[in-house]
Each structure stands twice: as structure tokens, then as C-alpha cells.
């Protein structure tokens, strides 16, 4: 009979893996995400950087950031602790005053900031400047592309810098990191557009807005959903709100995407988990209510006095 023996010399330097992270490893993490997480458990006290992790595994920095965002996401359906992320990570660097000044000395960057202020109609603050620089430096967008990004977002009524950053990341993930590719992406009417309009009860002859098309592109390109799942989200939106609210549809699809929903059968599982969690949360409340009811019944065994509350209140007011 074959015998397997664990090398005792390798048992000293142990790693403790949190249960929630282990569940996520087993259910969702791919090889690179798992390797990077184990590396962080082993070397986290050494304050590794994106560059050092990329060099260690011979990954691209973009691959490392993608893996860190996977662990960083606040999740649904109990896959992560309610109080925080599995890994704390921010892809956006913090720029010092000196670093900001260095950037603003560049002609194309200083001109870009002036353009941003013109689009916003106001002076932008240091945090907003950092967002523009993050898109410029970390995402690798040219000044010309960022100008088009600002124009696109403002015209789509996405005026916050958080929304602008989110759109920039979506373009990057879609491969639209040049002006030409960005224009192709934003000017293309998704083939699913008519079906989405019909599912929401909107006229097929109605011209979709750029914001509406951006939502459909996100659902199909970023989330990777087909019309079966999108149609279900549209149906739930109309039933819940009575309106063709695409923002509400987006919130449903984002929750499903964060929960790992990939096919219609996964929606059923997500629903069951959601309702079981709700039921567990309401049990203590129901028990507390029952206890109060019994206490009230016990109290009412005493003879109650009858008060003329109108007279009492009159006395208080007088």
C-alpha cells in the first residue's frame, strides 16, 4: 500500500487562511488570483507593491491589479466579511503636492486640467486632479483621449469624477484605450438595444440616449451577460418600480455580477441565498416581538385605570 508522509521540515512556517477567503478561493478564484493571495499572506508584512508582485510571478502589472481588485471587491451572498474586504487595495496612487506640481508643469497635463475645468464649469479640487492624473498615468490614457472621455461623460450626465473614473476603467477593460477605439465603442449602438427597450416597455422607434447605450454596453461587454439574464433584470425592474428605470436594471445586474452569476440557473441560487439570509435576519426580530407581546399580555392582567387624556393634556398646557 502506498504511503504518503508530510515533510515535517515544511510544517513550521504556517499560513492561516481566513475561512471567508478560503471559501472564495474554492468557489471563485483562478490560479493567478490564488497565487497572489497566498503570496500576500506570506509576505504581507514586507509591504509588497504591484511592481514587486508582478516581477515575482512574471505577470503584467495590469494582471496583478485585476487580481487585487478581485479580492478587494465588497461582495454579495456572504462570500466576504460584512465589515470589509479580503484584501485592502487601492489601484489609485496618492499624489503628494510635489508630485502634483511636477505633473502640472507638463504642458499637456496643465492644458488637460484647464479643459477639465471648462467642462465642469468650475475649479477642480486636488482629489479630482488626482483622478485625472490616475487616468493619465496609471490607465495610460492620452490627453486627447481624456478630453473625449470628459466630453462623453458630461454629455451622458455622468458629471462626478468617480463616474468618470469608472467609465475610464470600463473602456480600458474593453480594450478602448485609444481615441479611435473609444469612439468605435461609444458610437456603436449595441445590437441588444432594441430588445432591452422592448423588455422595459419602451418604444422600439424611440432613439436611445448615449447613457442608455452605455448601460447596455456595460451589461454585455463588461458583465458578459446575454439577453436571457438582462431580460430577467428588466422584468424585475418594471415589477418593482413600475418604470423603465435602466439605473435600477444596472443595480440588479451589478449585484448579480458581483455575486458570480453567469447563467440563469445562478439567479435562482442567488435568490435562495438572499431569502435564506433575510429569513435568518428576521428570526431574532420575530422572537423579540413575541417576547414583547407576552410581556404586554402579562401587564394587561392588571386592572387598567381609565384616564381622560384630553383633560390631562389641557392641564399640562395650561
N, C-alpha and C positions, 0 to 999 in steps of 0.2 A: 504493500500500500504506500503511495507517495506521501511524503511528509513535508509540510511547509513550516519553516521556522522564521520568525521575525528577528532580524538582526538587532540585538539589544543596544548596540552602539548608536543606532539611529533613533532610539526612543527618548533620549534625554531632552532634545530641543523640540518641545511640543508646541503645536499651534492650537489655540482654542477658536473654533469657528462658531459664531452665534447661530442659534437654531433658525432664525428667520433668514439669515444669509444662506445657510445650508439648504433650506427649502428652495430658495431662489436658484441656487446652484443646480440642484437636481431637476428643477422644473423648467428653467428658462435659459440659464447662462450657456453661452457657447464656449469653445475651447479657449479662445483668447481672453474672454471676459473672466473665466475661471482662473486662468493662469495669472492674470494681473491682480485679481483679488487676493490670491494666495501670496503673491509677491508682496502686496501691501501689508498683509498680516505679518509676514516675516520681517519686512524692512521698514514698516511704517514710522518707527521712531527716528529713522535716519532722514526723514522729510524728503522722500524722493520727488523728483519733478517729472513732468510729462516727458521731457527730453531724455532723462536718465532711464525711465522705464522703456521708452522706445528703443534706446540704444541696447539695453539689456536683452530685449526679446527680438531685436531687429525688426520692429514694427514701425509703421509710419506714425508720426505724432497724431494724425487725424484718427487712426485706428485706436490709439490709446485713449484719446479724448472721448471717442464714441463708447468705449468700454466703461470709462469712468462715469459718463452720463447714464449708462445703463444702471450702475449701482447707485448713482446719485438720485435718480428719479424717486419722488414720493409716489408710492404705489397704491393700488386698489386691491380689494379682495384679500387683505391680510397678508400679502407677501412681504411686507416690510413693517418695521415697527412704527406704531402710530405717532411716536414722538419725534421721528427724524429719519434721516437717510441711512442706508447701509454704509455708504462712503460719502464723506463731505468733500465736495469738489466743485470748484467754480472755474469754468473754462476762460472766464474773462479776467485778465490780469488787472491788478490795482496799479494805476499810474501815479507816480509821485508828481509834485509840482514841477520838479526839474525835468522829468520825462515829458510832461505835457508841454513845457516850454520848448524842449528840443523838437518835438513834433510840429508845434505851431510855427517854428522857424522855417519849416519846409514850405515852399511856395504853393504846391498843390494841396497840402493839408490846410494851410491858412485860408486858401480860396474856398476849399470844401466847407470849412466852418462858416464862412460868410454865406455860402449858398444854403447851408442848413438853416441858418438864422432867417434868411429870406423866405424859405418855405414855411418855417414855423411862425414867422411874423413876430419874433421876439428874440431876445438874447438867450442862448442856451447855456445851461449851468455846467459845472465841471463834470458831474456824473454823466450828463448827456454827451459831453465832449468825449469822455472815456468810451462810451458806447460806439460813437463814430470811429474812434481810433481802433477799437477792438475789431470792428468790421473791416477796417482798412488794413490793419497789421495781421491779426490772427486769422481772419477768414480770407485774407488776400484779395479783397475787392479793390479795384482801381477807383480813383476819384470819380472818373466818368460813370462807372457802374453804381457807385454810391449815390451820385446825383440822380440817376434814373430810379434807384431804389426809393429815395425820398419822394420823388415825383409820383411814383406808383403808389406808395403807401398813403400819401396825403390825398391823392385822388380817390383812393379806396376808403377814405375816412378812418385810416389807421394812423392816428397822429401821435401816439405815445412812442417814446423811444424803445420801450420794452417790446411793443408790437413790431416796430421797425427791425429790431434785432432778431425777433422771431422769424420774420419774413426772410431776412438775410440768411439765417441758418437753413431754412427750408430750401431756398434757392441753391445753397451750397450742397446740401444733401441730394438735390435733384440734378446736380451737375451744371447748374446755370450760374457759373462763376465768371462769365464774361458778359459784356453788354449784349453781344449778338445772341447768346444762349438765353439770357434773361428776357430779351424781347420776344424770342420764339416762345418761351414758356408762358409769358403773360398775355400775349396776343392770341394765343391758341385757345379756341373755345373747346372745352372738353366734350368728347362725344357723348358722355353720360349726362350732359347738361339738361337735355330735353326730358330725359327720364326722371331726373331729380325734380325738375319743375312740375312734371305731371304727378309725381308722388306727393308733392306738397300742395297739390291742388291749384297750381299757378298755370296760367295760360301758356301753351307752347309757343304762341305767336309773340309773347312778350320778350323783349330784348333783355337778356340777363346783364346785370351790372358787373363791373370788374371785380367787386368784392365777392359777389356770388360765385363767379367763376373761380376765384382764388380758393374759396372753400372747397369746391368740387375737386380742384387740382390737388389740394391737400389730402382729401379723403382717398383719392385714387392713387396719387403718386407717392405721398409720404406715408400714409397709413396702409396703402396697398389693398384697399377694400374694393370688392366688386359691388354691383348693384343690388345683390341679394341682401347684403348687410346694410348698405346705405338706405335701401328702401324700407327696411325694418326701423331704422333710426328715424326716418321721415314720418313713418306711420305713428310711432310713439310720440313724436313731437306734436303732431296735429291732435292726437288724442289728449295729450297733457295740457297743451296751451291753447288749442283751438285756432292756432295761427301758423302760417308757413314760415316759422322762425328758423332761419338757417344757422344762426348762432347757437340756438338750442340743439339743433341737429349735431353741430360740431362738438358741443359739450358731451353729448352721448357717445359719439364715435371716438372722441379722445379718451374717455373713460374706458371704453372697450379696448382701445389700442393699448393703453397703459396696463390693463388687466390681462393682456396677452390674447385677446380674442382674434382668431384668424379665420374662423368659419362659422356658419350659422349655429352649429351644434354647441360651439363655445359660448354663445349668448345664453343658451339655456342653463349651462353650468354656472355662468356668472350671475344670472338671475337667482338661481337656487342658493348660491353662496351669499348673495346680498340679502335675500329674505331670511335665511337662517341666522345671519348676523344681526339683522334687525330684530328678529324674534328673541335672540339671546339678550339684546339690549333692553327690550321692553319687559322681560320677565321680572327683574328686580323692581321696576316701576309698578307693575301689576301687583306684586307682593306687598309693596309699601302701601298701595291704595287699599288693598284688602285689610291690612292691619289698621289703617286709619278708620276704615268703615266699622271694624269690630269695636275699636275704641269709642267711636261715636255712638254705636248702639249701646255700649256699656254705660256711657254717660247719660244717655236718654232714659235709663232706668229710674233716674231721679225725677221727682215731680218738678216740672218746669214752671217758673213764675211767668206771669203774663205782664208785660210792660207796655205802657203807652209811649212808643218811641217818639212820636210827634211832640208830645208834651215834654219829654226829656230833652230833645234837641232844642225846643223853644226855650227851656230853662237855661241851657248852655249858651245859646245865642244871646239871650237877654243878659 
